[in-house]
Amino acid sequence: MSNKGFSDKVKGEANKTKGEVKEQTGKATNDPKLEQEGKNDKTKGNVQKGVGKLKNL
């Protein structure tokens, strides 16, 4: 197994986590802008994780 995509996977997971926190905070504070930022970060994280997986193929 190669570690070529490991960095992307870690960054992706970090962005997903950050996005989840932002999204939940936005919901709790009724801040739609923050909630959307969180969703965007989660999407970015999912893409980064996918890139990391592809690099390991």
SVG drawing of the C-alpha trace seen along z (x, -y; Angstrom):
<svg xmlns="http://www.w3.org/2000/svg" viewBox="-32 -34 36 36">
<polyline fill="none" stroke="black" stroke-width="0.4" points="0.0,0.0 1.3,-3.4 1.2,-6.6 0.9,-8.9 -2.6,-9.9 -2.2,-9.9 -1.8,-13.7 -5.0,-14.3 -6.9,-11.9 -5.8,-13.6 -6.6,-17.1 -9.9,-15.8 -10.9,-14.4 -9.8,-17.7 -12.0,-19.7 -14.9,-17.4 -14.6,-17.8 -14.2,-21.5 -17.2,-21.7 -19.4,-19.6 -18.5,-21.9 -19.3,-25.0 -22.6,-23.5 -23.8,-22.6 -22.8,-25.9 -24.6,-27.7 -27.7,-25.7 -27.5,-26.3 -27.0,-30.1 -29.4,-30.4 -26.6,-31.6 -27.3,-30.3 -24.0,-31.7 -22.0,-29.7 -24.1,-26.7 -23.4,-26.9 -19.7,-27.4 -19.7,-24.2 -21.5,-22.3 -18.9,-23.6 -16.0,-22.5 -17.5,-19.0 -17.9,-18.7 -14.3,-19.9 -13.2,-17.3 -15.0,-14.5 -13.4,-15.5 -9.9,-15.6 -10.4,-12.1 -11.5,-10.8 -8.4,-12.2 -6.3,-10.6 -7.9,-7.2 -7.3,-7.6 -3.7,-8.4 -3.3,-5.0 -4.6,-3.0"/>
</svg>
